[in-house]
Amino acid sequence: MASLLAACAAPSAKVLSAGSTAACVLDASPELIPVPEPIAGELNVLFELPDSPEWWAPAPMDSERTQYRAALVGRLGGEDALQPRALLQRQRAVHASLPGDRAREAENIDALLQGRAGTISPASCLEWRLFQHQAHRFPAIDRPTEFGAYVLRGQGRIRVYFSGADRVGQKLRHEVSDRVVADVARGFTPLAHLHNHPFLFDRKPGDRTWATADTLADIAGALAPSLTDVQAYRQMREGFGLQGAWVTNGLDSAHYSAEDLDRLSAWP
């Protein structure tokens, strides 16, 4: 745990038993996807996984996840503040007060809170393992970063194209998306694009979390996509038939279907 601290709905799944977690472990040596001029800490890899029910089941509360949750409860001041709706409402209050078009970021929070788009559930084992993979590279609380992952399914396999770097925000690489398009042409289903919304504590204007004076109270971890996110999702839907979008904080996730993307807001 030291490393963590220093849609379309997912396929139906059974609840994991204590002895089945071994079936939900990422390959320690995924295929590296090289890109030109990588940014700091950038990693693009392909995980090839058997399509077993364990990946879609709720993530086990293993020791790392338990301690991660406890650390967040301590920082937030209680269990209630960590609930998905509480995080959304807290973030909405910040976004709605922003000047001009920036206040539009509250629109997607409203859509999720009001049940017009998206559903919230505990993070799946696949979502947790991908979150954990990035957190082992950069501590989730002390040095928050984001990752993105295309999740494809077919031929008895799950193919996950994972991208992450030492930054809050993402860089979409055509070296990765071109391979996704090729896999879809070979019969794989583009089940979802997953990315994480990390918790952002101790922010300062101009820091690596893109904080401004009027967003310091936004500790993030909320599960509504940004307007920029939705713009990207719509392009993926049109480009290769993306079926869903998932947002996770490692504990809970929101799943949006392709149809939900038209109920959400995006930049023009």
Secondary structure as GFF3:
##gff-version 3
##sequence-region A 1 268
A	DSSP	alpha_helix	2	5	.	.	.	ID=ss1
A	DSSP	three_ten_helix	18	23	.	.	.	ID=ss2
A	DSSP	beta_strand	31	32	.	.	.	ID=ss3
A	DSSP	beta_strand	43	50	.	.	.	ID=ss4
A	DSSP	three_ten_helix	53	56	.	.	.	ID=ss5
A	DSSP	alpha_helix	63	76	.	.	.	ID=ss6
A	DSSP	three_ten_helix	80	82	.	.	.	ID=ss7
A	DSSP	alpha_helix	84	96	.	.	.	ID=ss8
A	DSSP	three_ten_helix	100	105	.	.	.	ID=ss9
A	DSSP	alpha_helix	106	113	.	.	.	ID=ss10
A	DSSP	beta_strand	119	122	.	.	.	ID=ss11
A	DSSP	alpha_helix	125	137	.	.	.	ID=ss12
A	DSSP	beta_strand	147	154	.	.	.	ID=ss13
A	DSSP	beta_strand	157	164	.	.	.	ID=ss14
A	DSSP	alpha_helix	174	185	.	.	.	ID=ss15
A	DSSP	beta_strand	189	196	.	.	.	ID=ss16
A	DSSP	alpha_helix	227	240	.	.	.	ID=ss17
A	DSSP	beta_strand	244	248	.	.	.	ID=ss18
A	DSSP	beta_strand	252	257	.	.	.	ID=ss19
A	DSSP	three_ten_helix	260	262	.	.	.	ID=ss20
###
